[in-house]
Amino acid sequence: MNNFHKDMNNNAINKKNIYDFEINQDSEVKESEPTLYVGGSIFGAKGEISFISGKAKAGKTSVATIIMASCLIENANFDSLGIEGTFCENDYILYVDTEQSKISTKKIVDRVLKLCELEKQPKNFKTFNLRTESIKDRKTYIEQSFEYYGTPYMVFIDGLGDLVTSANDEREACEIMQFFANLAEKHNCSIVLFLHETPTSDKMRGHLGSEAERKCFATISISKDRCTQTHQIKPKLFRQSKDFEIIEFAFNENDKCMQTIVGNAKLKTESKFDLLELRNLINVNEKITSKEFVSRIMKFKNIARQTALNRISEMVTQNLVSKEEKSKIEVFYFLSEFVTTQI
């Protein structure tokens, strides 16, 4: 054994040395367990950090609201904008707001409960507002929340920029990213961080944004067209999954919620294909329950339940199927008049 190895062994009685960090072919390293999908691509996983970026008022919080709702209930029945969260069961979902007012945070809670069709907030869904606290105290309370709630399933920090004095301070950027990387690995939970983009590009702000790109598991960008009042979810960086097709959505004034947009161009190019599919899913003059329709689509397309629900929502928007609600839990679907005249 050379002197270098001897020194390391002698000095490492009560502390780690480089050998403790070795990874080789015999190392037992578990694969990351996915917690979130966007457009079919893996966006979140246990032990990893993901980012939602965008300019102010682009719709970042709206997307987070849908993510939280999709994880809190097992059988989500809403337009999830192509977002599919794995069910958290009894594990905690934590949302920490560092930039908005208390009333805005309360509205987020209300929107999540509305999407989940719940009257009472689940005990494993916790929301906090740290807007008035100092940067040092915010970090302390965030770390405390991980310890207090054991192993959270998913933690949202809205937003990361409020945990540093400057987005362009390299040292602060490295320290805050290491802070969350350590928490994610120690508690084996999925962390989603929010970060603003620069006013003139889709790059995340400063050295903080650059460090985020280096350390993130995946990043999506949310944008808004002020003229058309429509939003987009774009894949920015995915390390273990392919990029998904851009998802467009807008606020539906009638239903008071965000909904996926399926444009006329897409309808014209895909209607014939959809009609052929529908002939195998619903017979003319047949009326089927929501549960049966979802089951048929899942089997026919070999897709997950939430994806099947998204397909149904698209079909309704495209006027391919019609929806009849006899009650909140009794919903039926049948071929639209437009479709029956084509087949």
C-alpha positions in Angstrom: 0.0 0.0 0.0 1.5 3.4 -1.0 1.7 6.4 1.4 -1.3 8.0 -0.1 -3.5 5.0 0.8 -1.9 4.7 4.2 -2.6 8.4 5.0 -6.2 8.0 3.9 -6.8 4.9 6.1 -5.2 6.5 9.1 -7.1 9.8 8.8 -10.5 8.3 8.0 -11.4 6.6 11.3 -14.4 8.9 12.0 -15.0 10.4 8.6 -15.5 9.4 5.0 -12.8 9.1 2.3 -12.9 8.8 -1.4 -13.5 5.0 -1.3 -17.0 5.7 0.2 -18.0 7.4 -3.0 -16.8 4.7 -5.5 -19.4 3.4 -8.0 -18.4 0.2 -9.9 -20.1 -2.6 -11.8 -20.9 -4.4 -8.5 -22.5 -1.4 -6.9 -26.2 -1.7 -6.0 -27.7 1.5 -7.3 -31.5 1.6 -7.6 -33.1 3.1 -10.7 -35.0 6.3 -10.2 -38.7 5.7 -9.6 -40.8 8.0 -11.8 -43.3 10.2 -10.1 -44.4 12.5 -12.9 -44.9 12.3 -16.7 -45.5 15.2 -19.1 -46.6 14.3 -22.6 -45.6 10.7 -21.9 -42.0 11.7 -21.0 -40.6 11.2 -17.4 -40.5 14.7 -15.8 -40.1 13.8 -12.1 -38.5 10.9 -10.1 -37.7 10.1 -6.5 -34.4 11.5 -5.4 -34.3 14.0 -8.3 -34.8 17.7 -8.9 -37.1 19.0 -11.7 -37.7 22.5 -12.9 -40.7 24.5 -14.1 -39.5 27.7 -15.8 -41.3 30.5 -17.4 -41.8 34.3 -17.4 -44.1 36.0 -14.8 -47.8 35.0 -15.2 -47.0 32.4 -17.9 -49.0 29.7 -16.1 -46.3 27.9 -14.0 -48.5 27.7 -10.9 -51.5 26.5 -12.9 -49.4 23.6 -14.2 -48.2 22.9 -10.6 -51.8 22.8 -9.4 -52.6 20.1 -12.0 -49.5 18.1 -11.0 -50.5 18.2 -7.3 -54.1 17.2 -8.1 -53.0 14.3 -10.3 -50.8 12.9 -7.5 -53.3 13.3 -4.7 -56.1 11.2 -6.2 -55.9 7.8 -7.8 -58.6 8.2 -10.4 -58.3 11.8 -11.7 -61.2 12.9 -13.9 -60.1 16.2 -15.3 -58.1 17.6 -18.3 -54.6 17.2 -17.0 -52.9 18.9 -20.0 -50.9 15.8 -20.7 -49.6 15.6 -17.2 -49.7 12.3 -15.4 -48.7 12.0 -11.7 -48.3 8.7 -9.9 -50.6 8.3 -6.9 -48.9 9.4 -3.7 -51.2 7.2 -1.5 -50.7 8.6 2.1 -47.3 10.2 1.5 -47.1 14.0 1.8 -47.4 16.5 -1.0 -45.8 19.8 0.2 -46.2 23.2 -1.6 -44.0 26.1 -0.4 -44.9 29.5 -1.8 -42.2 32.2 -1.4 -43.4 34.9 -3.7 -47.2 35.2 -3.7 -49.6 36.6 -1.1 -51.4 34.4 1.4 -54.7 34.8 -0.5 -53.0 33.6 -3.7 -51.7 30.6 -1.9 -55.1 29.9 -0.5 -56.6 30.0 -4.0 -54.1 27.4 -5.1 -55.3 25.1 -2.4 -58.9 25.7 -3.5 -58.1 25.0 -7.1 -56.4 21.7 -6.2 -59.4 20.6 -4.2 -61.8 21.6 -7.0 -59.8 19.5 -9.5 -59.8 16.5 -7.1 -63.6 17.1 -6.4 -62.8 17.2 -2.7 -64.5 19.3 -0.1 -61.9 18.8 2.6 -58.2 19.2 2.3 -56.4 15.8 2.6 -54.1 15.5 5.7 -51.2 14.6 3.4 -51.5 17.8 1.4 -49.7 20.7 3.1 -49.2 24.2 1.8 -47.0 27.0 3.3 -46.5 30.7 2.6 -43.0 32.0 3.4 -43.2 35.3 1.5 -42.6 37.5 4.6 -39.6 35.5 5.9 -35.9 36.1 5.4 -33.9 34.1 3.0 -32.1 32.3 5.8 -35.4 31.5 7.6 -37.0 30.3 4.4 -34.3 27.7 4.0 -34.5 26.7 7.6 -38.3 26.2 7.4 -38.0 24.2 4.1 -35.4 21.9 5.6 -37.6 21.6 8.7 -40.6 20.5 6.6 -38.6 17.6 5.2 -37.7 16.4 8.7 -41.1 17.0 10.1 -43.0 15.1 7.4 -40.5 12.2 7.1 -40.3 11.2 3.5 -42.5 13.5 1.4 -43.6 12.1 -1.9 -43.2 15.4 -3.7 -42.2 18.9 -2.7 -42.8 22.1 -4.7 -40.8 25.3 -4.1 -42.4 28.3 -5.8 -39.9 29.9 -6.3 -36.2 29.2 -6.2 -35.1 32.8 -6.8 -36.4 33.9 -3.4 -33.8 31.7 -1.7 -30.8 33.6 -2.9 -29.9 37.3 -2.8 -28.8 37.3 -6.5 -29.5 34.9 -9.3 -26.0 35.9 -10.7 -24.1 35.0 -7.5 -22.2 31.8 -8.5 -21.5 30.7 -5.0 -25.1 31.1 -3.9 -26.3 29.3 -7.0 -24.1 26.3 -6.3 -25.0 26.2 -2.6 -28.7 26.3 -3.1 -28.7 23.6 -5.8 -26.6 21.4 -3.5 -29.0 22.1 -0.7 -31.9 20.7 -2.7 -29.9 17.9 -4.2 -29.0 16.7 -0.7 -32.6 16.9 0.5 -33.9 15.0 -2.6 -31.4 12.2 -2.1 -31.6 12.0 1.7 -35.4 11.8 1.7 -35.7 10.0 -1.6 -38.4 12.4 -2.8 -39.2 14.3 -5.9 -38.6 18.0 -5.8 -40.0 20.5 -8.3 -38.5 24.0 -8.3 -39.9 27.1 -10.0 -37.5 29.6 -11.6 -38.2 32.6 -13.8 -36.8 33.0 -17.3 -35.0 36.2 -18.5 -37.3 38.8 -20.1 -35.6 38.5 -23.5 -35.2 34.7 -23.8 -36.4 31.3 -22.6 -33.2 30.8 -20.5 -33.5 30.6 -16.8 -32.2 33.6 -14.8 -28.4 34.1 -14.3 -25.9 31.7 -12.8 -28.8 30.2 -10.8 -30.4 29.1 -14.1 -27.1 27.7 -15.5 -26.5 25.7 -12.4 -30.1 24.5 -12.5 -29.6 23.1 -16.0 -26.5 21.2 -14.9 -28.2 19.6 -11.9 -31.8 19.1 -13.0 -33.4 15.7 -13.8 -35.8 17.5 -16.3 -37.1 20.9 -17.1 -40.2 22.2 -18.7 -40.9 25.7 -19.9 -44.3 27.4 -19.6 -45.1 30.3 -22.0 -48.1 32.5 -22.7 -49.2 34.3 -25.9 -50.7 37.6 -24.6 -52.6 38.2 -27.8 -54.4 34.9 -28.0 -54.4 34.2 -24.2 -53.1 30.7 -24.9 -50.3 28.8 -23.1 -47.7 26.2 -24.0 -45.8 23.5 -22.2 -42.5 22.9 -23.9 -39.8 20.3 -23.1 -36.5 22.1 -22.3 -34.2 19.4 -20.9 -35.0 15.7 -20.3 -32.1 13.4 -19.2 -33.9 10.1 -19.1 -36.7 10.5 -21.6 -37.3 11.9 -25.0 -38.8 15.4 -25.7 -42.6 15.5 -26.0 -44.7 17.4 -28.5 -45.6 20.9 -27.3 -48.8 21.0 -25.3 -51.2 24.0 -25.8 -53.8 25.0 -23.3 -56.0 27.9 -22.3 -58.4 29.0 -19.6 -62.0 27.9 -20.2 -64.3 30.6 -19.0 -67.3 28.3 -18.7 -65.6 25.6 -16.7 -63.3 28.0 -14.9 -60.2 25.8 -15.5 -57.3 25.2 -17.8 -58.0 22.9 -20.8 -56.0 21.4 -23.6 -56.3 23.0 -27.0 -56.7 20.8 -30.1 -56.5 23.1 -33.1 -58.5 22.9 -36.3 -55.4 21.9 -38.3 -54.9 18.9 -36.1 -58.6 18.0 -36.4 -58.4 18.0 -40.2 -55.3 15.9 -40.4 -56.3 13.3 -37.8 -60.1 13.1 -38.0 -60.1 10.3 -40.5 -57.8 8.2 -38.3 -59.9 9.0 -35.2 -63.1 8.0 -37.0 -61.6 4.6 -37.8 -60.6 4.2 -34.2 -64.0 5.2 -32.9 -65.7 2.5 -35.0 -63.8 0.0 -32.8 -64.6 1.8 -29.6 -68.3 2.8 -29.8 -71.1 1.5 -32.0 -73.5 3.8 -33.7 -76.4 4.5 -31.3 -74.5 3.0 -28.4 -74.1 5.0 -25.2 -71.4 3.9 -22.7 -70.3 5.0 -19.3 -67.2 7.0 -18.6 -65.6 4.0 -16.9 -66.3 1.7 -19.8 -65.1 4.2 -22.4 -61.8 4.7 -20.5 -61.4 0.9 -20.2 -61.9 0.4 -23.9 -59.4 3.1 -24.9 -56.8 1.7 -22.4 -57.0 -1.7 -23.9 -57.2 -0.6 -27.6 -54.3 1.9 -27.4 -52.4 0.2 -24.5 -52.1 3.4 -22.5 -52.5 4.6 -18.9 -55.8 5.6 -17.4 -55.0 9.4 -17.2 -53.8 9.3 -20.9 -57.1 7.7 -21.9 -59.0 10.4 -20.0 -57.0 13.0 -21.9 -57.9 11.3 -25.2 -61.6 11.5 -24.3 -61.3 15.2 -23.5 -59.7 15.8 -26.9 -62.4 13.8 -28.7 -65.1 15.9 -27.0 -63.2 19.1 -28.0 -63.0 17.8 -31.6 -66.7 17.1 -31.6 -66.0 13.4 -32.3 -67.9 12.2 -29.2 -70.7 13.8 -27.2 -70.9 13.8 -23.4 -74.0 13.5 -21.3 -73.9 14.1 -17.5 -76.8 12.7 -15.6 -74.9 13.5 -12.3 -71.4 14.2 -11.1 -70.6 10.4 -11.0 -72.9 9.3 -13.8 -71.4 10.4 -17.2 -72.1 8.8 -20.6 -70.4 9.1 -24.0 -71.7 8.4 -27.5 -70.7 9.2 -31.1 -71.4 12.8 -32.1 -73.8 13.7 -34.9 -70.9 14.8 -37.0 -69.3 11.3 -36.7 -72.4 9.3 -37.3 -72.9 11.1 -40.6 -69.4 10.2 -41.7 -69.5 6.4 -41.1 
